[in-house]
Amino acid sequence: MKTLLAYIKDESGQTSTEYILLVAVVAMIVFKFKSQAQEKLGNITNTVFGKAQTMADGIETN
């Protein structure tokens, strides 16, 4: 009986449970905003590479 009560009162496992819940919340947030972030990052990438291509084309013609 003492072993069972000691097991129930032991709080050392709560930290891992809290980390798992935190990771789950972060994962839900990432999945919720995945498409928006993907679209914005795609636009930024396209803009940067488009400007780099324009610069490279300007260098080649000179």
Residue pairs with C-beta under 8 A, 6 or more apart in sequence:
none
